[in-house]
Amino acid sequence: MEKRISCIEPADRELFTGRSQEISAFQEFLSSIKTGSADKNIFVISGVPGIGKSSLMKRFIQIAEMEGVEVLVKFISTFGVRMFFDDVKRTVDSYAPDARKRFMGEKRFVSVPPISKELGENEQEYFLAQFFEDMDKVQDKLRKVVGVFSDNFERFAWLGYDTAYVLLREVSARLADMGFNLFFVVCIDRRFLDLLLGDKPELFQVLDLDVLSTQDIRLLLQKYQSVTGMKINDVLKEELAKASGGIPFKLALFVCGLLNETSKGELEPSIELFRKVNSKIQENALSALIELNMEKETLIDNIVSQKFNMIPLEELGSEVEEKSSKEALNSLISEGIIEVDDSSAWLKSDAIYEMLRLLINVDQVYGRARTLLKVIGRAIEVKATIDPIYFEWLKDSANMLISQDKPALALELAANAEACANSALEKRLYFESFQLFRLTTGIYEKMGDNERAGMILEKAAKSFEAEDRDFYSRSLLSHATDLFDASGVEWKARSIARGAALIYERMGDDYWEEGLKMMARVFYRRAFEHYLRAGDSDRINKLYEKAISFFSKQPVFIKEFEALKQRAVVKEE
């Protein structure tokens, strides 16, 4: 019986081809781990997308299981990325359940803190202390060698958590010193390899994969023929081998395409048919992938769960237009793979968001951001509630573009986000507009254009003020003051600080009239600070007199305002 194949799954054993030297290297590494003679405990599979990293890791997992290793496969999800090390520790701890037992009862498990995007020395030491709490007791009870296998290790960098690489190096070094029976096997895109190795390359054994040889590609084609029953003549084999460039993922796409075309019209595979398939992939990789995959449920499951990296399609030179994504989505809806109850239900589905994130622009970071903006834009149009996590994801995408030195794409993202912010303001979606304006200016700020960021915030603040939304207006003006100050435009910083102070003072007056003296005091203080930044001594004196009059029976408050007045006097001198 012919077997269906998928062009998106790591290769099964019957299709796995080549890599004999790499397998031998891993077997030697595993042997040294088991005998306690290893001088490294992190095995890295590196290479360009589509070259077979995931397939090789799958083979390594099979070998490790046959060798009696306790295998932990840890997928790095968008939502679980911060808890990666805590997850590792908890799982390892479960293999030694008696390790924490004391004379009475059991000691509580010590959780590892979440990974942060910035890591100070104190925070790093605290993290390591938590990770290694009682790990010596676990080591004494651990009877097996444990291997942690993680694919797509570049996801940490994509999401802005490259501090995970620093922590991995520190954890690995200490585990090695302890002689702990734990090792890591990770796959990472070649672009991020140096970031992973950092200042301790001696901890890593690296396999940087090359393309498969022509002989291995031919052998892989023979295996495809055996599995699928499709007959490929010698001339077509050479054409396929050449077109694949030694990248197994490309070959899988071509074979799936030929299977699809031959099943439609019961045609024999030919050079002409292959060129048709290749042309389709080049012109529209998104539609091709959806159409070529034999099991669409498997495809969507992998996209939604983020188990597959689609960057190889980018290397094929594909460009996905907006209409392609809509057609693909409509196709999936009509076939019942995705259920949508009303026009805005899909906006609330994390699963569909994740699918679109990968479909638009084929897994480029900019594609992820563009997808998010489309989701946000449509929500604004229909006045649907937007999950705040979307803004966090959009911010992460922007930071990735900047860190990967793609300023043009980051600026385009900022411009689109600003347009969405103005649209939300017109729809009176104030929270959404506020978030988007902050996100927009955050991009310019990170790129060093503080003046432009300040101008956007100043304009937005005036719009919010016109809508009687003082909360948003004063917040944006305060930030704009900092930005103009940082950019050296002092007169503008003073002017905006005065505008913010007037709002704070007006709100203080409102709270005073309502009898909320504590709130009035808070806002007068903020007004004082902004008048001070503006250098407006006249307003400072008037506000001081007002505060002394209002709080005459609260000596603590009076002392506070006297101290503020003294700061103004010192600044003038």
N, C-alpha and C positions, 0 to 999 in steps of 0.2 A: 504493500500500500504506500502510495506517495505521501510524503510528510510535508506539511506546510512549514515554511520558514519565515522568520521575522527578520527584517533588516534593522531592527532597533535593539535587539537583545544581545548581551554578550554570548559568544559562541559556546554551544554545548560541546561535550567531549568529542562527539562524532564529527563535528565540523572544525574543531580547534586544529590549527595547522602551524607547524614551525616552532620557533622559539626554544629549540632544544638547549642552546647554551644558557638562556635565561632560566630555564627550568632547573638545569644543573646548578646554577648559581644559587637559586633559592633552596634547593635541597642541601647544599653545603651550609648555607646560612642556618637552616633549620637544625641541621645536625650539630652545629656549634652551639646553638641555643640549648638544645637538649642535653649536651654534655657539659654545659657550663663554661665552655671555652670561648664564647663569642665576645668580641671586643666592640660589637655594634648591636643595637637591638631595635633599629628602625630600618625596614627594607622599603625602598622607594621605587615605584614604577613610574617613569616619566616619559613624556613624548607628546607629539602633536595630537590634536583631537582626531579620533577615528582610526588611530594606528593599532588599536587592540589592547589598550591598557586594562580595560574592564574584563575582557575575555581572559587575559593572562592572570589577572587576580582571581577570577573564578577557578582557573586551573590550579592556582596556588592553594586556594581554600580546599579543593578536593585532595591535594597532596597532604596538606596539614591534617585533615581529618583522618586520612589513612595512617598517618604517623602518630595518631593518638593525641593530637593537640586539641585543647578546648578552644573552639573557634568562636569569636565574637564578631559578627558583621555589624558595624555601626554606620548607618546611613546618616549623612549630615544634612538635615532638613533646614529649611528657612526658619522654622519655629524652634527647632531643637538645637540649633548651632551653639547657643550660649551654654547649654548644659552638657556638652559633649563629654567633658572630663568627669563630671559627676555621674553620668551614665556609665562610663567605663568603670569607675570605682565601685559603684553599686553592683554591677554585674560580677566583677572580680570578687567582691565581698561575698556574693551569694554562693560562690564555689567553696567557701570556707565558713560555713554557717556557725561553727562552734568557736570561731576565732575571738569573738567579743564576749564570750561568757566569763563571768567572774564568779566569786564565791556565792553571791546571791544574784540570780537573774542574769540579764544581759546588758551590756553597755550600749547606749544609744549610738546609732550610726551618725557619723560626722559628715555632713554634706559638703561638697566642694562648691565654692561660690561661682556664680555665672561668670563667663568670660566677658570682659569689658573691652571697649574699642581703644581705650588708652590705659596703659599699664604702668603705674609708678612702682618704684622699688619696694615700698612698704606693702602695696597691694599684691605684688608678686610673692613676697615672702609669706603673706597671710594665706594666699592661695595654696602655696606649696605645703604650708603647715597643715592646712585643712585636708589636702589630698593625702598626705602621708600619715595622718592621724591613725594610729593603730595598724598601719599597713605591715609593720613588722610581725604583728600577731597573725594577720592574714597569711603572710608568707610562710609562717611556721606550719599552718594548717593546710596550705595549698598543696595538693598532691599531683596536679597536672601542670604542664606548660600551657599558658594561655596566650593566644594570638588575637590581636585586635586588627581587623581588616576594614579599611575605610576607603571607598571610592570617592572621586570628585573632591579631593582635599583642597582644591582651589576655591571651593565654595566659601571657606572662611574669608579669603581675600576679597571675593566678589561682594560679600555682605559687610565688608569693613572690619572684620574680626581677625585680622592677620596677627593679632597678639596671641592667637592660639598657637602659632608656630613657635613663638618664644616659649610659651608654657610647655609645649611638647618637648622642646629641647631640654628644658630644665627637669621636667618629669623623667624623661628618658635617662638623663645623666645620673639622677639619683637612684633610679631603679637599677641601673647598671652597677653602681657602687654597692647596692644592697645585694646584688646577685639574685634579684627577684625574677621569677620565671614568667615574665611578661614581655612580649615583643609586639611591635606595630608593623603592619604592612599597609602602605598608603599609595594611592594613585594620584598624580598631580600633573596638570598641564605643564609642559616644558617652560612656558612663560613665567610660571610662579616657582620654579625649582629653587632658584637662588634665594628667594624670599623665605622658603621653607628651611633651607640649610643654614642660613644666617651665619652666626659666628661660631657654629659648632658642627662643621661638615664631617668631623671625625665620628660623629654618632650615627651617621647614615651610610647604608650600602645602597648605591643608586644604580638602577638599570635604566639607561636612557634608550628607549626603543628606537630602532631604525625601521624603515619600511621593510615589508616582507620581500624576500628575493623573488625573482621571476619564477624560479623553480617552485617555491612555496605557493605562490599565487596560482600556478598551474595545478598544483596538488589540491589546493582549496577548491578550484573549479571542478576537479574530478569528484570531490566529496559532495559538492552541490548537486552534480549530476546524479550521483548515487542516491542522495537523500530525496531529491525532487522527481527523479525519473526524466528530467529534461535532457535532451540530447543537444550537445554543443559541438559543432565541427571545429577542426583545428584552426581554421582561419579566424573564426569568431573568438576562439580562446585567446589567440594572440592579440586580437583587437581589445578584448576585455582586459587582459593582463596589462597592456600598454596604457589603457585609459584609467585603470585603477591607480596607477603610479605606486603600486605596492601597499596601498592603504586598504585594509580589509573592509572597512565600512563602505567605501565607495564601491567595491566589488559587490558587496551585499545589496546595495541599492540597485546596481545594474541587473543582478540576477533576479531580484524581486520584480523589477520592471519587466524583464523578459518573460517571467512566469505569468505576470498579469496580462501582457499583450497576447501571449500564445493561448492562454485560457479563454480570452475573449473571442478570437476568431479561429481557434484551433490551427494556428500557423506554426510553422517550424521556425526556431530561432535563426536569425540571419544577421548579417552585417547591417542591412537596411533597417531591420527592426530594432537593432541595438542603437543605431544612430537616432531613431525616433525617440526611444526611451531616454537616451542621453540628452537630447534636445529638450525634452519635457522637464527633466530634472534641472537643467541649466536655466530654463526660462521661469520655472515656478517650482522651487524645491518644496514649498509647503504643500501644495496640492498633490505633487508627486508622492511625497511621503505618505500622505493620508490614503492616496489611491493605491500605492504600491504595496502597502502593508496588508498581509493576508488576514490578519485578525485585528480589526479596528478597536475592539474592546481592549486588547492588550496595549495597543498604541496609546489610547487615551489614558489607561491606567498608569502607564509609565510616565506620560507627560504630567498628569495631575500629581503623581507622587514624587516627581522630580528624580526618578531613578535613571534618567538618561540625559546625556549632554548632546545637544543638537548642533554644536559648533561646526562639525564637519560639513554641514550643508553650507555654511558661510564660505568655506574654502572651495566649494564647488562653484562659487561665483553667483549664488542665487540672490535674487532680489524679490521680496514679497510685497506686493501692493496691498493697500488697505482692503480693496474689494475681495482679494483672495482670502483673507482671514474671515471676512463676513460670510463668504460662500462656504468656506470650510465649516464654520460654526453652524450655519443653517443646515448644511448637509448632515452634521452630527445630530442636530436636533430632530430633523425629519426622520432619521433612521432609529430614533429612540435611544441613542447612546446617552444623550443629555436631555433631561426633562426641564422645561421652562413653563411655568404656570401663567405668568403675565409678562408684560413688556419690560418690567424692571426687576424681575426676580433674579435674573442672572447676575445682577450687580452685587447681590448679597451672597453669592456662592464662591467660597474660597477655591473650590475645585475648578470652576470655570475660569476664575481669574488666573490660576496657575497654568491652565491649558493655554489661555490666550498669551500669557507672559512669554511662553516658549514659542508660540506660533508666529507672533509678530516679529519680523526681522530676524527670525531664526536664531534665537538665543543670544543675540548681542545684548550687552548691558543697556544700550540705548533702546533696543526693542522692548526690553522689560519696562523701562521708564515710559516709553511711548504708549505701551499697552495700558499702564496705570493712568496716564493722562486721558486716554480715551474712555476708560471706565469712569473716571472722575467727571470728565466732560459730559458724558451721557447722564450721569446721576444729577448733575447740575441742571441739565436741560429739563429733566422730568421732576426736579426737586425731590429726588430720593435721598434718603439718609446715606451718608458715606461713612464707612467704617474708618475710624482714625488710624487703623493700622496701615491703610493705603498711603497715608502721608509719610509714615515711617519708611515704608518700602520705597516710595518715590525719593525720599531723602537719601536712603542707602544707595539707590541707583545713581543719583547725582554724584555722591561721594566716590563711587567706583569709577565713573567717567573721569573725574578730576584726578584720581590717584593713578589711573592708567594713561594719563597725559593725552586726553582727548578733549581739548578746550572747545573746539568748534561744536562738538556734539553737546557738551555741557551748556554752552551758551544758547544753543537751539532749545534745549530742554528748559532753560530758564525763561526764554521768551514765551514758550508754549504754556508754562506754568503761570506766568504773569497774565496771559490772555485768559486762562481759566479762572484766575483770581478775580479779574475784572468782571467776567461773566457771572460768577457766583455773587459778587457784590450787587450787580444789576438785579439778580433774582432774590436779593435780600437773604442770601445764605451766608450770614456774617461769619460764623465760625469757620466754614470751609474757605471763604475768601481770605480770612486772617491767616489761616494755616498756609495757604498757597503763597501769599505775599511773603511770609517769613521764609518759606522754602526757596522762593525765587531769589530773595536778597541773600540768603545763605550761600547760594551758588556763587554769586558775584563776590561775596565776602571771602569765600575760600580761594577764589581766583585772584584776590588782591585788588579788586575794583570796588573799594569801600565807598567812593563818592557816588558811583552809579547806584549802588545798593541803597545808600542814604536817600538819593533822589526818589527812588521808587517808593520807599517807605513814607517819605514826606507827602508825596502825592496821594498815596493810599490813606494815610492818616486824615488828610483833609476830606476825603470821600466819606470815611467813617464818621467824622465829626458832623458832616452835613446830614448824616442819617441818625444823628443823636446817639451814636455808639461810642461813648467816651472811653469805655474800657479798652476797646481795640485801638482807638485813636491815641490815647496817652501812651500805651505800650509801644506802639510803632514809633511815635515821636521820641521816646526815651532811647530806643535802639538806634534811631537815625542820628540822634545827637552823638552817640558813641562812634558811629561810623564816620561822620564828618570830622569829628575830633581826631580819629585815627588817620584820616586821609589828609590832615593838615589844613582843612578849610574851616578855620576857627570861627570866622564871622557867621558862617552858616550853622555851625554847631551851637553858637550862642543864641541865634535867632530861633532855632528849633527848640532848644532847651526852654526858652521863654514861652513858646507856644504850649509845650507840655505842662509847664508850671501853671499857666492860666487855667488849663483844664483841671489839674489837681486842686487848685485853690477853689474853683467853682464847685467841684464835687465835695470839697470840705465844707463849703457853705451850705450845700444841700443837706449833708448829714447833720450839721449843727442845727438847722431848722427843724429837722426831724427828731431832735433830741438825742441823737447818737453821738455823744461826745467823744467816745473812744475812736470811732471811725473818722470823725472830723479831725482829730489830732493826727491820725496816721496820714491823711491826705494833705493836711497843712505841712506836715514834715516833708513829704515828698515834693510839695510845691516849693518849700524853702530850698531844698537841695538843688532843684532845677533853676530857680532864680539865681542861686549861687553860681551855678555853672554858666548861666547867661551873663553874669556880672551886672545884674539889674539891682543896684543898691536901693533905688527908689521903691521898687516893689517889695524888696526884702524888709525895708523899714515899715512899710504899711502893713505887711503881713505880720510882722513882729508885734506891732501895736494891737492888731486885731487879736492875735493869740493871747497876749498878756491880758487883754480885756475879757476874752471868753473864758480863759482858764484861771482866773484870779483866785479861785478857791481850790485849785489843784496845784500845789507847790511843786510837785514832781514834774508836771507838764511844763510849768514856767521855767524850771531849771533847764529842761531840755531845749526850749526855744532860746533861752539866754545863751546856751552853748552854741547853738546854730548861729545866733547873731554875732557872737564873738568870732566864729569862723569867717564870717563875712568881713568883719573889721580887719582881721589878720590878712585876708586875701587882698583887701584894698591897699593895705600898707605895703 
